Amino acid sequence: MRVTELNRDTAPEAVDAVFEGLSARSRYLRFHSPTPRLTASARRVLTDVDGERHGAVCATVGGDPIGIARVIKTGECGAEIAVAVIDLWQRRGVGRLLLEELTSIAARMGVAELHGNVLPDNRAMLALVRKVLPGVRLTREVDTIELSYPLAWVTAEISDADLVESLQGI
């Protein structure tokens, strides 16, 4: 398996391949609604990878894209993250590798805090962020669980109290 950074030239093929490899359920968990196909506008957003405002990495096996993780700045210091792994490769460590690489890219882009929205029944993604982003703050909202993760925590000491507090948010 190989993880590489995407750009505007390489993103379209990867986005199309990964989207096609997602089941209806995986698409629902990723996009938070039934998504039988990517609209032209959604595809434009997902492929507009410039490395400054929008960064993305792709995992491939034998040259075939099997997963993508992305970070998109939402302000001066914050950014939203998302991860998608094709069904045949889920629960094999692909998401972990992508998310680990994504944190490095986010830091390089000057991002201080990562954010994301996860559906409550997406237990695999919740487990993944807890594993890769120790001390991630998870807050239950009406329809989603919002995650917040200061990148400074990558090098900071995390206390038991921090871990307990992050688990109590759900």
KAMODA-V812130 format. One record per pair of residues at least 24 apart in sequence whose ideal C-beta (glycine too) atoms are under 6 Angstrom apart, sorted by the first residue. I is the first residue (numbers start at 0). J is the second residue. D is the distance in whole Angstrom. If there is no record, write none. Layout:
# KAMODA-V812130
I/J/D ; I/J/D
This chain:
# KAMODA-V812130
0/58/6 ; 0/60/5 ; 1/59/5 ; 2/56/5 ; 2/58/5 ; 2/96/6 ; 2/100/5 ; 3/57/6 ; 4/56/6 ; 5/48/5 ; 5/55/4 ; 5/57/5 ; 6/48/6 ; 7/48/6 ; 10/46/4 ; 10/48/5 ; 11/46/5 ; 13/57/4 ; 13/64/4 ; 13/67/6 ; 14/45/5 ; 14/46/5 ; 16/64/4 ; 17/64/5 ; 17/67/5 ; 17/83/6 ; 17/85/6 ; 20/85/3 ; 22/86/5 ; 25/86/6 ; 28/118/6 ; 28/121/5 ; 29/83/5 ; 54/104/4 ; 54/108/6 ; 56/97/6 ; 56/100/5 ; 56/101/6 ; 58/93/5 ; 58/97/6 ; 66/93/5 ; 66/97/5 ; 68/97/4 ; 68/98/6 ; 68/101/4 ; 70/101/6 ; 70/105/5 ; 76/111/4 ; 77/112/5 ; 77/114/6 ; 78/105/6 ; 78/110/4 ; 78/113/6 ; 79/114/5 ; 79/115/6 ; 80/113/5 ; 80/115/5 ; 94/127/5 ; 95/131/6 ; 98/131/5 ; 99/131/6 ; 106/150/5 ; 111/150/6 ; 112/149/5 ; 113/148/4 ; 114/147/6 ; 115/146/5 ; 116/143/4 ; 116/145/6 ; 117/144/5 ; 119/144/6 ; 133/157/6 ; 134/161/5 ; 134/165/6 ; 135/165/6 ; 136/165/5 ; 137/168/5 ; 137/169/5 ; 138/168/5 ; 139/169/6
